[in-house]
């Protein structure tokens, strides 16, 4: 389990509106690094011709740097700003893990409960093996199923009930809890447990437990909610002739826990601050420790381009990845869905975190984040 360092609880309390203004009055040891990152962010997005993006870096309960770049739509006149809403893709999993952990801490759910208790229609080729998969395996990406099981059917926009029934044709590649197998469909089975124990829809419960208490005003779940946002970033995919605007696809919105959340960079600053332990009434230390406890090893992550030179170890927690970055713990998750990429990461030790949101598919996001954390940890060790 990652130990959480003592936070500076005696620091000046800021209003949520003031929180979005970098606090130049109180210098941070990371000021030079955040300014360097801003310059890199803008120059690399321009060089890569990414249509638009935004980032935020926070320290404790303060925003050190929040900046945005480019257009909401390629060739359009509307600029990305602090309240432009992006799709979070798989960064949505960080919210699902937290919601489930909240219910576990309240003794309403138990990680050891079989998923069949909440989704009786789920079965594998050997029904006994499906009964061995529990909530902890679902949220911890350790079901033992073939990676990305039936993502192809989500891509084909197949009905969810039909997709669930198809699992009866599968034989796991390992026993639950033994090996890492990244899932979107199976991960989203947690929605049934959350809804049954909360007595609310997933959308309403995340609003009640996270969005409203953290004052995440533009955060939402689902395709319709995204389309209703007037200030939203449009998706762009990479082609041989450059970035091309495409329509927002609704298929992965079927998987609300895995890929259904929408938010602006302003909202994500508040989510980061809460995960750094600054909003214990919303995210308790017990929940934060729970979701960042390393589970199965994710050896493949150690071979990630742009990250492999820095990673010493990698695990999956509960909706979060848990890295050992140049010997230091780093909590992380990335997301990609047609036309958008996102990354969130934070260091419990340094008490800082970062989010990036782009409306164009580009590897530049991984280059930027790995370089930022190298610089941050290097400075702190000097």
C-alpha positions as CSV (number, residue, x, y, z in Angstrom):
1,X,0.0,0.0,0.0
2,X,1.3,3.4,-0.8
3,X,1.8,5.6,2.2
4,X,0.4,9.1,2.0
5,X,2.7,11.9,3.1
6,X,1.5,14.4,5.5
7,X,-0.2,17.2,3.7
8,X,0.2,20.9,4.5
9,X,-3.2,21.3,6.1
10,X,-2.2,24.7,7.5
11,X,-1.9,26.2,4.1
12,X,-4.2,29.1,3.1
13,X,-7.7,28.0,2.2
14,X,-8.9,29.3,-1.1
15,X,-12.4,29.6,-2.6
16,X,-13.1,27.4,-5.5
17,X,-13.1,30.3,-7.9
18,X,-9.8,31.6,-6.7
19,X,-8.4,28.1,-6.9
20,X,-8.2,28.4,-10.6
21,X,-5.7,31.3,-10.5
22,X,-2.1,30.3,-10.1
23,X,-0.9,31.5,-6.7
24,X,2.1,33.6,-7.6
25,X,2.1,35.1,-4.1
26,X,3.2,31.8,-2.6
27,X,6.2,30.5,-4.6
28,X,6.3,26.8,-5.2
29,X,9.5,24.8,-5.7
30,X,7.8,23.6,-8.9
31,X,7.2,27.0,-10.5
32,X,10.0,26.8,-13.0
33,X,9.1,23.2,-14.0
34,X,5.4,24.1,-14.5
35,X,6.4,27.1,-16.7
36,X,8.8,24.9,-18.7
37,X,5.9,22.4,-19.1
38,X,3.6,25.1,-20.4
39,X,6.1,26.1,-23.0
40,X,6.6,22.5,-24.1
41,X,2.9,21.8,-24.1
42,X,2.1,24.7,-26.5
43,X,5.1,24.1,-28.7
44,X,4.7,20.4,-29.1
45,X,0.9,20.6,-29.7
46,X,1.6,23.2,-32.4
47,X,4.4,21.1,-34.0
48,X,2.2,18.0,-33.9
49,X,-0.7,20.1,-35.3
50,X,-3.1,18.8,-32.6
51,X,-6.3,21.0,-32.9
52,X,-6.6,21.8,-29.2
53,X,-5.9,20.9,-25.7
54,X,-5.6,21.9,-22.1
55,X,-3.6,21.0,-19.0
56,X,-3.5,21.7,-15.3
57,X,-0.8,21.2,-12.6
58,X,-1.8,21.4,-9.0
59,X,0.1,21.3,-5.7
60,X,-2.0,20.4,-2.6
61,X,-5.1,22.5,-2.9
62,X,-3.7,25.1,-5.3
63,X,-3.5,25.4,-9.0
64,X,0.1,26.1,-10.1
65,X,-0.6,26.3,-13.8
66,X,-3.7,26.0,-15.9
67,X,-3.4,26.6,-19.7
68,X,-5.1,25.8,-22.9
69,X,-4.3,25.7,-26.6
70,X,-5.9,25.8,-30.0
71,X,-9.4,25.4,-31.3
72,X,-12.4,23.4,-30.2
73,X,-12.7,22.3,-33.8
74,X,-10.0,22.3,-36.5
75,X,-10.5,25.3,-38.8
76,X,-13.1,26.7,-36.4
77,X,-13.1,30.1,-34.8
78,X,-13.9,29.0,-31.2
79,X,-10.9,28.6,-28.9
80,X,-10.4,26.0,-26.2
81,X,-10.7,27.6,-22.8
82,X,-10.7,26.6,-19.1
83,X,-14.3,25.4,-19.3
84,X,-14.2,23.5,-22.6
85,X,-15.5,20.0,-22.0
86,X,-13.6,17.0,-23.3
87,X,-14.3,13.3,-23.2
88,X,-12.1,11.6,-20.5
89,X,-12.2,8.1,-22.1
90,X,-10.6,5.6,-19.8
91,X,-9.7,8.3,-17.2
92,X,-13.4,7.6,-16.4
93,X,-12.2,4.5,-14.6
94,X,-10.7,6.6,-11.8
95,X,-14.2,7.8,-10.9
96,X,-15.7,4.3,-11.0
97,X,-13.0,2.8,-8.8
98,X,-13.6,5.6,-6.3
99,X,-17.4,5.2,-6.3
100,X,-17.1,1.5,-5.7
101,X,-14.6,2.0,-2.9
102,X,-16.8,4.5,-1.2
103,X,-19.5,1.8,-1.0
104,X,-17.0,-0.7,0.2
105,X,-15.8,1.6,3.0
106,X,-19.5,2.1,4.0
107,X,-19.9,-1.7,4.1
108,X,-22.5,-1.6,1.4
109,X,-20.3,-3.5,-1.0
110,X,-17.5,-6.0,-0.5
111,X,-14.6,-6.6,-2.9
112,X,-15.0,-10.3,-2.3
113,X,-18.6,-10.5,-3.5
114,X,-19.0,-12.4,-6.8
115,X,-20.1,-10.2,-9.7
116,X,-22.9,-12.7,-10.3
117,X,-24.6,-11.3,-7.2
118,X,-25.3,-8.2,-9.1
119,X,-25.2,-9.4,-12.7
120,X,-26.8,-12.9,-12.7
121,X,-26.8,-13.0,-16.5
122,X,-23.0,-13.1,-16.6
123,X,-21.6,-16.5,-17.3
124,X,-18.5,-18.1,-18.8
125,X,-18.1,-21.3,-20.7
126,X,-17.6,-23.0,-17.4
127,X,-20.2,-21.4,-15.1
128,X,-18.2,-22.3,-12.0
129,X,-15.4,-20.0,-13.2
130,X,-17.7,-17.0,-13.6
131,X,-18.7,-17.4,-10.0
132,X,-15.1,-17.0,-9.0
133,X,-14.8,-13.5,-10.4
134,X,-15.5,-10.9,-7.7
135,X,-15.9,-7.1,-7.6
136,X,-12.3,-6.6,-6.7
137,X,-11.3,-8.5,-9.9
138,X,-13.6,-6.5,-12.0
139,X,-12.4,-3.1,-10.8
140,X,-8.7,-4.3,-10.5
141,X,-8.5,-5.6,-14.1
142,X,-7.7,-9.1,-12.9
143,X,-10.7,-11.1,-14.1
144,X,-8.4,-13.5,-16.1
145,X,-10.4,-12.9,-19.3
146,X,-8.8,-12.3,-22.6
147,X,-7.7,-8.5,-22.7
148,X,-10.3,-6.2,-24.1
149,X,-13.0,-8.9,-24.3
150,X,-15.7,-7.9,-26.7
151,X,-14.5,-4.3,-27.3
152,X,-15.0,-5.2,-31.0
153,X,-18.7,-5.6,-30.3
154,X,-18.8,-2.2,-28.6
155,X,-17.1,-0.8,-31.7
156,X,-19.8,-2.4,-33.8
157,X,-22.5,-0.9,-31.5
158,X,-24.0,-4.2,-30.5
159,X,-26.6,-4.2,-27.7
160,X,-25.1,-4.6,-24.2
161,X,-27.4,-7.5,-23.2
162,X,-26.2,-9.4,-26.3
163,X,-22.6,-8.6,-25.4
164,X,-23.0,-9.9,-21.8
165,X,-24.5,-13.1,-23.2
166,X,-21.5,-13.7,-25.4
167,X,-19.2,-14.1,-22.4
168,X,-20.7,-17.6,-22.0
169,X,-18.5,-18.6,-25.0
170,X,-15.2,-17.5,-23.2
171,X,-12.7,-19.6,-21.3
172,X,-10.4,-17.4,-19.0
173,X,-6.7,-17.4,-19.8
174,X,-5.9,-17.5,-16.0
175,X,-7.6,-17.7,-12.7
176,X,-9.1,-14.5,-11.3
177,X,-6.6,-12.3,-9.4
178,X,-3.6,-14.0,-11.0
179,X,-2.9,-12.1,-14.2
180,X,-3.6,-8.6,-15.6
181,X,-6.2,-8.4,-18.3
182,X,-7.4,-4.9,-19.2
183,X,-11.1,-4.7,-19.8
184,X,-13.7,-2.1,-20.8
185,X,-16.9,-4.2,-21.0
186,X,-16.2,-6.4,-17.9
187,X,-14.9,-3.4,-16.0
188,X,-18.3,-1.7,-16.5
189,X,-20.1,-4.6,-14.8
190,X,-19.4,-2.7,-11.6
191,X,-22.2,-0.3,-12.7
192,X,-24.8,-3.0,-11.7
193,X,-23.3,-3.3,-8.2
194,X,-23.1,0.5,-7.7
195,X,-26.6,1.1,-8.9
196,X,-28.2,-1.7,-6.8
197,X,-26.4,-0.7,-3.6
198,X,-26.8,3.1,-4.0
199,X,-30.4,2.8,-5.2
200,X,-29.6,5.4,-7.9
201,X,-28.5,5.4,-11.5
202,X,-24.8,5.6,-12.1
203,X,-25.1,9.1,-13.5
204,X,-27.1,10.4,-10.5
205,X,-24.8,8.7,-8.0
206,X,-21.5,10.1,-9.4
207,X,-23.2,13.5,-9.5
208,X,-24.2,13.2,-5.8
209,X,-21.0,11.7,-4.5
210,X,-18.3,13.4,-6.6
211,X,-19.4,16.1,-9.1
212,X,-21.6,18.2,-6.9
213,X,-19.5,18.1,-3.6
214,X,-16.4,19.0,-5.6
215,X,-18.2,21.7,-7.5
216,X,-17.4,20.1,-10.9
217,X,-19.9,22.2,-12.7
218,X,-19.4,21.0,-16.3
219,X,-18.7,17.3,-15.5
220,X,-21.3,14.8,-16.7
221,X,-21.8,11.2,-17.8
222,X,-23.0,10.1,-21.2
223,X,-23.4,10.9,-24.9
224,X,-26.5,13.1,-24.5
225,X,-25.0,15.1,-21.7
226,X,-21.9,15.7,-23.8
227,X,-23.9,16.8,-26.9
228,X,-25.8,19.3,-24.7
229,X,-22.5,21.1,-23.8
230,X,-22.2,24.2,-26.0
231,X,-18.6,24.6,-25.0
232,X,-17.2,21.2,-26.0
233,X,-14.1,20.0,-27.9
234,X,-14.9,18.2,-31.1
235,X,-13.0,14.9,-31.9
236,X,-10.2,14.6,-34.4
237,X,-8.5,11.5,-35.7
238,X,-5.0,11.4,-37.4
239,X,-4.9,10.7,-41.1
240,X,-2.1,10.8,-43.7
241,X,-3.1,14.4,-44.5
242,X,-3.3,15.5,-40.9
243,X,-6.0,15.7,-38.3
244,X,-9.6,15.3,-39.5
245,X,-12.7,16.2,-37.5
246,X,-15.1,13.3,-37.0
247,X,-18.5,12.9,-35.3
248,X,-18.7,12.0,-31.6
249,X,-19.3,8.3,-31.3
250,X,-21.8,7.1,-28.8
251,X,-20.7,3.4,-28.6
252,X,-18.3,3.6,-25.7
253,X,-20.7,5.8,-23.7
254,X,-22.5,2.5,-23.1
255,X,-19.7,1.7,-20.7
256,X,-20.2,4.6,-18.3
257,X,-17.7,3.3,-15.7
258,X,-15.0,2.6,-18.3
259,X,-15.3,5.5,-20.6
260,X,-18.4,7.6,-20.0
261,X,-17.3,10.8,-18.1
262,X,-17.0,14.2,-19.7
263,X,-15.2,17.2,-18.0
264,X,-13.3,20.4,-18.5
265,X,-9.7,21.1,-17.3
266,X,-11.2,23.2,-14.6
267,X,-13.2,20.3,-13.3
268,X,-10.2,18.0,-13.5
269,X,-8.2,20.4,-11.3
270,X,-10.8,19.8,-8.6
271,X,-10.6,16.0,-9.1
272,X,-6.8,16.1,-8.8
273,X,-7.0,18.2,-5.6
274,X,-9.4,15.7,-4.0
275,X,-7.2,12.8,-4.9
276,X,-4.3,14.5,-3.3
277,X,-6.2,14.3,0.0
278,X,-7.4,17.9,0.2
279,X,-11.1,17.1,0.2
280,X,-11.4,14.3,2.9
281,X,-15.1,14.9,3.4
282,X,-15.6,13.8,-0.3
283,X,-12.6,11.4,-0.8
284,X,-11.6,9.9,2.5
285,X,-8.0,8.8,3.1
286,X,-9.4,5.2,3.3
287,X,-10.8,5.4,-0.2
288,X,-7.7,7.0,-1.6
289,X,-5.5,4.3,0.0
290,X,-7.8,1.6,-1.2
291,X,-7.9,2.6,-4.9
292,X,-4.1,3.2,-5.0
293,X,-3.1,-0.1,-3.4
294,X,-1.1,-2.1,-6.0
295,X,-2.9,-5.2,-7.3
296,X,-1.8,-7.3,-10.2
297,X,1.5,-6.5,-12.0
298,X,1.2,-4.9,-15.4
299,X,4.5,-5.9,-16.9
300,X,3.5,-4.7,-20.4
301,X,3.4,-1.1,-19.1
302,X,7.1,-1.3,-18.5
303,X,7.6,-1.4,-22.2
304,X,5.6,1.8,-23.0
305,X,7.4,4.0,-25.5
306,X,8.4,7.4,-23.8
307,X,7.9,5.8,-20.3
308,X,10.0,2.7,-20.4
309,X,13.2,4.6,-19.5
310,X,11.6,5.8,-16.3
311,X,9.4,2.9,-15.0
312,X,10.8,0.4,-12.5
313,X,7.5,-1.3,-11.7
314,X,3.8,-1.1,-12.6
315,X,0.6,-2.5,-11.1
316,X,-3.1,-1.9,-11.5
317,X,-4.9,-0.6,-8.4
318,X,-8.7,-0.1,-8.5
319,X,-9.4,2.1,-11.4
320,X,-5.9,3.6,-11.2
321,X,-2.5,2.5,-12.4
322,X,0.2,2.5,-9.7
323,X,3.7,3.1,-11.2
324,X,7.2,3.2,-9.7
325,X,8.7,6.0,-11.7
326,X,12.5,6.3,-11.2
327,X,12.0,4.7,-7.8
328,X,9.1,6.9,-6.7
329,X,5.3,6.1,-6.5
330,X,3.2,7.7,-9.2
331,X,-0.6,7.2,-9.6
332,X,-1.7,7.3,-13.2
333,X,-4.3,6.6,-15.8
334,X,-4.6,7.4,-19.5
335,X,-7.5,7.4,-21.9
336,X,-8.1,7.2,-25.6
337,X,-11.5,7.1,-27.4
338,X,-12.1,8.1,-31.1
339,X,-10.8,11.6,-31.4
340,X,-9.7,12.3,-27.8
341,X,-6.8,11.5,-25.5
342,X,-6.4,12.2,-21.8
343,X,-4.0,11.6,-19.0
344,X,-4.1,12.1,-15.2
345,X,-1.2,11.5,-12.8
346,X,-0.1,12.5,-9.4
347,X,2.6,12.0,-6.9
348,X,1.5,11.4,-3.3
349,X,5.1,12.1,-2.2
350,X,5.5,15.4,-4.0
351,X,1.9,16.4,-3.4
352,X,1.5,17.5,-7.0
353,X,-0.6,16.2,-9.9
354,X,-1.3,16.9,-13.6
355,X,-4.0,16.4,-16.2
356,X,-3.9,16.8,-19.9
357,X,-6.9,16.7,-22.3
358,X,-6.5,16.8,-26.1
359,X,-9.1,16.7,-28.9
360,X,-6.8,14.9,-31.3
361,X,-5.2,11.5,-31.1
362,X,-1.5,12.1,-30.6
363,X,1.4,10.3,-28.8
364,X,2.7,13.7,-27.8
365,X,0.7,13.4,-24.5
366,X,2.9,10.6,-23.3
367,X,6.1,12.4,-24.2
368,X,5.0,15.5,-22.3
369,X,3.9,13.7,-19.1
370,X,7.0,11.4,-18.8
371,X,9.3,14.4,-19.3
372,X,7.4,16.4,-16.7
373,X,7.6,13.7,-14.0
374,X,11.3,13.1,-14.8
375,X,11.9,16.8,-14.2
376,X,9.7,17.0,-11.0
377,X,11.3,14.0,-9.3
378,X,14.8,15.0,-10.4
379,X,14.4,18.5,-8.8
380,X,13.0,17.1,-5.6
381,X,15.9,14.7,-5.2
382,X,18.5,17.4,-5.8
